[in-house]
Amino acid sequence: MAEVIRFPGTREVVAPRRLLWREAIGHELRRERHAQERTQGDVADAAGISTQYLSELERGRKEPSSEILEAAAGALGLDVGALARRAADAIAPVVDLTEAAAHRAADAAPAARPDGPVLLAA
């Protein structure tokens, strides 16, 4: 069977990775903090957590407890329910699009063709 050899400069198409819940929460915390033009130190002090921990939350590195989530959201003037809805909205479009695209691709075409030049050897 022939092997597909990609030419230099062609890009591999990679489906977007789904956000983890902690990443979506972190993105929303950071988005709200930036919208309020506040520093991490300011928000961390108001929440009673360290600046480093808030930074890790915003980057999706830590899975916060409900108490920490309540404190961080409260420091930004949000309730946990609003924060959770925002995070769910951030995750939903990616999940829906990738699953729908996968189902359409599986049903529609027999096989996807590579984009760009392809060299086949016999």
N, C-alpha and C positions, 0 to 999 in steps of 0.2 A: 504494500500500500504506500502511496506517495505521502511524503511529509510536507507540510506547509512551512515554508521558510519566509519569515518576515524581513523585509528590507529595512535597513537603518532609517530611522526617522518616522516609521509608522507607529501609531499609538495603539495600544491594546485598549479596547473598550471594557471598562470595569463598571459593574453596577454599583450604585452608591450603597455604602454600608448603612444599615439601620442604626439610628441613634439608640443608645441605651437610655433607660429611664434617668439614671443619675446624670448623664450627659445633657439630656433635654432640660432637666431641672437647673443644672449649672448654667446652661446657655440663657435660660430665662432670668435667672438671678443676675447674671452679668448684664443682660440687655436692659433690665429695669434699673440697675445701678448706673449704667451709662446714661440712660434717659434722664435720670435725676442729677446727672453730673456730680456724682459722689465718688469718693475714693474708697478703696477696699478697707483702709484703716478706719474710716468713719463708720462704714456699715458694720464692720466686725466689732468695733467698740459698742455700737448700739445693740448688736445682737448678743454680746457677751461671749464672743468666740475670738480666736486668734486670727490675725490677718492671713497667716499662712494657711490655716484651715479653710477660711473663706475662699482663698485663691484655689485650693484643691477642689472645693465644692464647685466653683465656677468652671473649672476645667474638666469636671466629670470624673475626677480621680477618687473621690470619696463617696460612699453610700451613706447619706446623712440619716440620723435617727429622726423620728417625728418631732422630738423636742428641738433639735438643731434646725430642722426645716421651719418649724414655727417661729423660732427666734430670728432666723435669717430673713424670712418673708416679712415678719413683723417689723424688722428694722427698715425695710423698704416700703412699709405701708401697705403690704399685701396680706391677704389671708391665704392659708395653705390651699384652700379650694381653688382660688383664682390662679395660684401658681401651678397647681396640678392641671387645671384646664389648659393653661398656656403650654405646658410641657406636652400634654396629650395632643394638642393641635399641632405642635412642632413635629411630633412623631408621626401622626396619622397620614399626612400627604405622602411621605416617603414610603411608608408601608403600603398604602393603597396603590401608588404608582408602580412600585416594583412588582407587587403580586399581580396586578392587572396586566402589566407588560409581559410578565412571564407567561401568564395564561394565554394572552393574545399571540405571543410568539410561538408557543407550543401548538396552538390550534391552527394558525394561519399558514406559516411557511414550512416546507419540508426541512430545510436547513438554512441557516444564516450564512451568507457569503462574507468572506473577510473584506474589509475595506482596504484599499490600496493594492499595489502590485503583488502578485503571487507567482512564485517560480515552482513549477511542478517538474519533478524528475521521473523519468520512466525506468 
